[in-house]
Amino acid sequence: MLRQRFALASAVIVSAALIAAILFSSRGLLHLRALAAEQLAINQRIATRLRENQLLRERLHRLRTDDRYLERLAREQLGFVRPGEIVYRFPDRAAPPR
């Protein structure tokens, strides 16, 4: 009877140790779950970067081939005006009158 109890207690202790190792070790299920979440986040960042790269490639292609697009960007960013055009400048509403 004592041997059976000792064998049962030993089996319970070994089983508990194995379950703890499976769950909490450096290669356990919890670590695996954290790695899967990290992989998902990395894959999402990769997809975002791929979309950004595609948009930049399209913009670069337009800059190289589309004169109207290039002209529009120059007008917007540098404030260029065509001859004969009139530029209207309005005071900033947030600025107090002088």
C-alpha positions as CSV (number, residue, x, y, z in Angstrom):
1,M,0.0,0.0,0.0
2,L,2.8,2.4,0.9
3,R,4.6,1.7,-2.4
4,Q,1.4,2.4,-4.4
5,R,1.0,5.8,-2.7
6,F,4.7,6.6,-3.2
7,A,4.3,5.6,-6.9
8,L,1.2,7.7,-7.3
9,A,2.7,10.7,-5.6
10,S,5.8,10.3,-7.8
11,A,3.7,10.1,-10.9
12,V,1.7,13.2,-9.9
13,I,4.9,15.2,-9.2
14,V,6.6,14.1,-12.5
15,S,3.4,14.9,-14.4
16,A,3.1,18.4,-12.8
17,A,6.8,19.1,-13.6
18,L,6.2,18.0,-17.2
19,I,3.1,20.2,-17.6
20,A,4.9,23.1,-16.0
21,A,7.8,22.6,-18.4
22,I,5.5,22.4,-21.4
23,L,3.7,25.6,-20.5
24,F,6.4,27.8,-19.0
25,S,9.8,26.8,-20.4
26,S,11.7,28.9,-22.9
27,R,10.2,26.7,-25.7
28,G,6.9,26.3,-24.0
29,L,3.4,27.1,-25.2
30,L,3.2,30.5,-23.6
31,H,6.5,31.5,-25.3
32,L,5.2,30.0,-28.6
33,R,2.0,32.1,-28.3
34,A,4.1,35.3,-27.7
35,L,6.2,34.5,-30.7
36,A,3.1,34.0,-32.9
37,A,1.8,37.4,-31.8
38,E,5.2,39.0,-32.5
39,Q,5.2,37.4,-36.0
40,L,1.8,38.7,-36.7
41,A,2.9,42.2,-35.8
42,I,6.0,41.9,-37.9
43,N,4.0,40.7,-40.9
44,Q,1.6,43.6,-40.5
45,R,4.6,46.0,-40.5
46,I,6.0,44.3,-43.6
47,A,2.6,44.7,-45.4
48,T,2.5,48.3,-44.5
49,R,6.0,48.9,-45.8
50,L,5.2,47.1,-49.0
51,R,2.2,49.3,-49.6
52,E,4.3,52.4,-48.9
53,N,7.0,51.2,-51.3
54,Q,4.4,50.6,-54.0
55,L,3.1,54.1,-53.6
56,L,6.6,55.6,-53.7
57,R,7.4,53.6,-56.8
58,E,4.2,54.9,-58.5
59,R,5.1,58.5,-57.4
60,L,8.6,58.1,-58.7
61,H,7.3,56.7,-62.0
62,R,4.9,59.7,-62.3
63,L,7.8,62.1,-61.5
64,R,9.9,60.6,-64.3
65,T,7.2,60.4,-66.9
66,D,4.3,62.8,-66.2
67,D,5.2,66.4,-66.8
68,R,1.8,67.7,-65.6
69,Y,2.2,65.9,-62.3
70,L,5.7,67.3,-61.9
71,E,4.4,70.8,-62.7
72,R,1.6,70.5,-60.2
73,L,4.0,69.5,-57.5
74,A,6.3,72.4,-58.3
75,R,3.4,74.8,-58.2
76,E,2.2,73.4,-54.8
77,Q,5.5,73.1,-53.1
78,L,7.4,76.1,-54.5
79,G,4.6,78.5,-55.1
80,F,5.3,78.9,-58.8
81,V,2.9,81.0,-60.9
82,R,2.4,80.9,-64.7
83,P,2.8,84.1,-66.6
84,G,-0.5,86.1,-66.7
85,E,-1.9,84.4,-63.6
86,I,-3.0,86.5,-60.6
87,V,-2.2,85.3,-57.1
88,Y,-4.6,86.2,-54.4
89,R,-3.2,86.1,-50.8
90,F,-5.6,86.3,-47.9
91,P,-4.5,87.2,-44.4
92,D,-4.5,84.4,-41.9
93,R,-7.7,84.4,-39.9
94,A,-5.9,83.3,-36.8
95,A,-3.5,86.3,-36.9
96,P,-4.6,89.5,-35.2
97,P,-5.1,92.5,-37.5
98,R,-2.2,95.0,-37.5
